Amino acid sequence: MAQVRRPVAAVATLLLLALIQAVADPTGLMALVGYSGALPSSSAGWWSFAPYLVFVPVMGAMAWWVAHRAGERFWLLAAGLTLAVLLAQAAAALAMSVNLAVAGWAAGYVAAKALPAAVITAAITRWLGGPRSPGRHPAGRSLPPALAFGALSTLLSGLWWTGAAYAPDCPYRRRNGDSCRWQFRSGSWRLPRPCA
């Protein structure tokens, strides 16, 4: 029963939180899934159905898996739920755009919404998830997911960090001829880099 109780608590909490957010913030600015009140229609295209037919099921399935695998570890559950929401957003964006690079890029925009939702869900799951047994738990294999995440972040980093509007002090490569120098947007100094 304890193996089912914790995932059920996590999925129910995350879906209820997404529903409350959708009603409270219909624009979707701070909600995981926004609902403006307009009915999705087939004449508008597939994209109007994707947040409900792709995002919500993927988020629920990943939340179940993460809660089952994380067990009693609070911060592991919170991090896993954050990544579950990011993966669900990437899947929904892939269904909408049919472009893997755009889907990976779009997943980054939901991170600010995913983190508080994951911590709230992890806290409620810890409270409702059944009895806990204190002690150390054996570590799982973390190398394959870490390598996959590292490879994916390397491939998508060119999309994530080129011209970030929110980070004016983030260094960027000059595009007008001098490709061997880095400079800061708000600063006036340049750091020379050797040409490769």
FIZA-480758 format. One record per residue (C-alpha): residue in three letters; z, y, x. Coordinates in steps of 0.1 Angstrom, whole numbers, plus 5000, padded with zeros to 4 digits. Layout:
N
BALO   type     c3     c2     c1
BALO    ALA      Z      Y      X
...
This chain:
196
BALO   type     c3     c2     c1
BALO    MET   5000   5000   5000
BALO    ALA   5008   5024   5029
BALO    GLN   4973   5018   5043
BALO    VAL   4958   5031   5010
BALO    ARG   4984   5057   5001
BALO    ARG   4978   5081   5030
BALO    PRO   4939   5082   5027
BALO    VAL   4942   5087   4989
BALO    ALA   4966   5116   4994
BALO    ALA   4943   5131   5020
BALO    VAL   4911   5129   4999
BALO    ALA   4928   5140   4967
BALO    THR   4944   5170   4985
BALO    LEU   4912   5181   5002
BALO    LEU   4891   5178   4971
BALO    LEU   4917   5196   4950
BALO    LEU   4920   5223   4976
BALO    ALA   4882   5226   4976
BALO    LEU   4882   5229   4938
BALO    ILE   4909   5256   4938
BALO    GLN   4891   5275   4965
BALO    ALA   4858   5273   4946
BALO    VAL   4874   5288   4915
BALO    ALA   4894   5314   4934
BALO    ASP   4865   5325   4956
BALO    PRO   4832   5318   4939
BALO    THR   4812   5335   4967
BALO    GLY   4822   5308   4991
BALO    LEU   4832   5333   5017
BALO    MET   4866   5317   5023
BALO    ALA   4861   5286   5001
BALO    LEU   4848   5253   5015
BALO    VAL   4823   5250   4986
BALO    GLY   4816   5281   4965
BALO    TYR   4807   5280   4928
BALO    SER   4793   5312   4914
BALO    GLY   4792   5298   4878
BALO    ALA   4754   5294   4879
BALO    LEU   4742   5259   4871
BALO    PRO   4722   5242   4898
BALO    SER   4686   5237   4887
BALO    SER   4658   5215   4899
BALO    SER   4634   5244   4896
BALO    ALA   4654   5262   4923
BALO    GLY   4651   5233   4947
BALO    TRP   4672   5206   4963
BALO    TRP   4694   5232   4981
BALO    SER   4712   5242   4950
BALO    PHE   4725   5206   4946
BALO    ALA   4733   5199   4983
BALO    PRO   4768   5214   4984
BALO    TYR   4779   5191   4955
BALO    LEU   4758   5160   4961
BALO    VAL   4760   5159   5000
BALO    PHE   4789   5181   5012
BALO    VAL   4816   5169   4988
BALO    PRO   4809   5131   4992
BALO    VAL   4806   5133   5030
BALO    MET   4838   5153   5032
BALO    GLY   4856   5129   5010
BALO    ALA   4844   5098   5029
BALO    MET   4852   5113   5063
BALO    ALA   4886   5124   5051
BALO    TRP   4893   5089   5040
BALO    TRP   4882   5075   5073
BALO    VAL   4901   5101   5093
BALO    ALA   4933   5096   5073
BALO    HIS   4931   5058   5077
BALO    ARG   4925   5060   5114
BALO    ALA   4949   5089   5122
BALO    GLY   4978   5073   5104
BALO    GLU   5011   5092   5109
BALO    ARG   4999   5115   5137
BALO    PHE   4998   5150   5121
BALO    TRP   4978   5169   5146
BALO    LEU   4952   5141   5150
BALO    LEU   4948   5142   5112
BALO    ALA   4944   5179   5112
BALO    ALA   4918   5179   5140
BALO    GLY   4900   5150   5123
BALO    LEU   4899   5167   5089
BALO    THR   4885   5198   5106
BALO    LEU   4857   5178   5121
BALO    ALA   4852   5160   5088
BALO    VAL   4845   5193   5071
BALO    LEU   4822   5204   5099
BALO    LEU   4803   5171   5097
BALO    ALA   4800   5175   5059
BALO    GLN   4786   5210   5063
BALO    ALA   4761   5198   5089
BALO    ALA   4750   5170   5065
BALO    ALA   4746   5195   5037
BALO    ALA   4727   5219   5059
BALO    LEU   4705   5190   5071
BALO    ALA   4697   5181   5035
BALO    MET   4688   5217   5027
BALO    SER   4668   5226   5058
BALO    VAL   4656   5192   5072
BALO    ASN   4662   5207   5107
BALO    LEU   4688   5191   5129
BALO    ALA   4693   5221   5151
BALO    VAL   4698   5244   5122
BALO    ALA   4722   5219   5106
BALO    GLY   4743   5218   5137
BALO    TRP   4743   5255   5140
BALO    ALA   4753   5260   5103
BALO    ALA   4782   5236   5107
BALO    GLY   4799   5261   5131
BALO    TYR   4801   5288   5104
BALO    VAL   4825   5267   5083
BALO    ALA   4850   5262   5112
BALO    ALA   4871   5292   5102
BALO    LYS   4874   5278   5066
BALO    ALA   4879   5242   5078
BALO    LEU   4909   5247   5101
BALO    PRO   4934   5261   5075
BALO    ALA   4922   5236   5049
BALO    ALA   4927   5207   5073
BALO    VAL   4962   5219   5083
BALO    ILE   4972   5223   5047
BALO    THR   4957   5189   5038
BALO    ALA   4974   5172   5068
BALO    ALA   5008   5187   5058
BALO    ILE   5006   5176   5022
BALO    THR   4993   5142   5033
BALO    ARG   5023   5138   5056
BALO    TRP   5046   5147   5027
BALO    LEU   5029   5125   5001
BALO    GLY   5016   5098   5024
BALO    GLY   5045   5074   5022
BALO    PRO   5073   5065   5046
BALO    ARG   5068   5071   5083
BALO    SER   5080   5049   5111
BALO    PRO   5090   5070   5141
BALO    GLY   5079   5058   5175
BALO    ARG   5049   5057   5198
BALO    HIS   5016   5045   5185
BALO    PRO   4990   5028   5208
BALO    ALA   4962   5051   5218
BALO    GLY   4927   5043   5205
BALO    ARG   4895   5044   5224
BALO    SER   4887   5081   5227
BALO    LEU   4860   5080   5254
BALO    PRO   4829   5072   5232
BALO    PRO   4836   5100   5206
BALO    ALA   4844   5125   5234
BALO    LEU   4811   5117   5252
BALO    ALA   4792   5120   5219
BALO    PHE   4809   5153   5211
BALO    GLY   4802   5166   5246
BALO    ALA   4766   5156   5245
BALO    LEU   4761   5172   5211
BALO    SER   4779   5204   5221
BALO    THR   4757   5207   5252
BALO    LEU   4725   5204   5231
BALO    LEU   4736   5229   5206
BALO    SER   4753   5254   5229
BALO    GLY   4721   5273   5233
BALO    LEU   4720   5280   5196
BALO    TRP   4757   5288   5193
BALO    TRP   4762   5313   5221
BALO    THR   4731   5334   5222
BALO    GLY   4739   5368   5209
BALO    ALA   4771   5361   5192
BALO    ALA   4778   5393   5172
BALO    TYR   4815   5387   5171
BALO    ALA   4820   5384   5208
BALO    PRO   4807   5416   5225
BALO    ASP   4823   5407   5259
BALO    CYS   4806   5373   5260
BALO    PRO   4782   5371   5289
BALO    TYR   4746   5365   5281
BALO    ARG   4714   5360   5302
BALO    ARG   4691   5390   5303
BALO    ARG   4658   5383   5288
BALO    ASN   4636   5410   5302
BALO    GLY   4623   5397   5335
BALO    ASP   4655   5394   5356
BALO    SER   4666   5359   5346
BALO    CYS   4689   5356   5377
BALO    ARG   4716   5380   5365
BALO    TRP   4743   5378   5338
BALO    GLN   4757   5409   5322
BALO    PHE   4782   5419   5296
BALO    ARG   4771   5436   5264
BALO    SER   4799   5462   5264
BALO    GLY   4803   5465   5301
BALO    SER   4780   5481   5326
BALO    TRP   4785   5457   5356
BALO    ARG   4763   5428   5364
BALO    LEU   4773   5396   5381
BALO    PRO   4745   5383   5403
BALO    ARG   4736   5346   5401
BALO    PRO   4715   5327   5425
BALO    CYS   4681   5318   5412
BALO    ALA   4675   5281   5408
